[in-house]
């Protein structure tokens, strides 16, 4: 109940103010390197969240932003070695999961949206007909970098400007097609050894809202979608980019993949843990994609 009340209050506070203006202000404020402001900001953040810095690569930060975008110490996130397994690209709380049905998926039960709208491309959406999806929500206190879920080649990135609505569960239950309204980057990849297409849609949210990629400069401020051709090769678990605040990644896989055991709404997953499995690559299959179930509060 306490968590639900916090999320309701968070929704009311963040969506009754000018979202873009607030995001620009926090983006500026979080980068101030004055020690008193830095230490007070991080202290307040820790007081109101479950921020854990024990696995951070460094223990002193230049600013709150430096803490937000922290790297992990070596070995903090073991990578699942099974070649048939697609790993979680980030630390997250699992949201909606299940099969793609008639080109649609869910943000929560009763709130469907079309992949064509999310991706900004109907043909791209058709790639995942009869496939699977998993929604991964990064909270503000989590590790904010995301990684390649499989050895892959990035083929293209479509950057779609948009709003910066809060993406917490309260907002998802109140605002239809929310993910299709927010700024996002659809990262289209192909698995290096099989060629299967897997797309990660990084979705920005209120407060800072930046999406940054290691292999491509997504210059902010443009008001039209842009698609960039890429040819970046990444190893499984290699860093792809980072958010400058908590947000969401939707992982889309085609027919032939199944959900890994234990991947269900409301559970917490860490980068490197099994997310999906390419069925037929080994004897230990995952769980067939199933209809969305309601996350626990």
LINVENGI-V211959 format. One record per helix or strand of 2 or more residues. SS is the DSSP state (@ for helix, = for strand). FROM is the first residue (numbers start at 0). LEN is the number of residues. If there is no record, write none. Layout:
# LINVENGI-V211959
<<SS:FROM:LEN> <SS:FROM:LEN>>
This chain:
# LINVENGI-V211959
<<@:1:13> <@:18:12> <@:34:13> <@:63:5> <=:84:3> <=:91:8> <=:103:5> <=:110:4> <@:114:5> <@:121:5> <=:131:6> <=:144:3> <=:151:9> <@:168:4> <@:177:4> <=:183:8> <=:196:7> <=:210:3> <=:225:9> <=:238:5> <=:247:6> <=:256:3> <=:267:2> <=:273:5>>
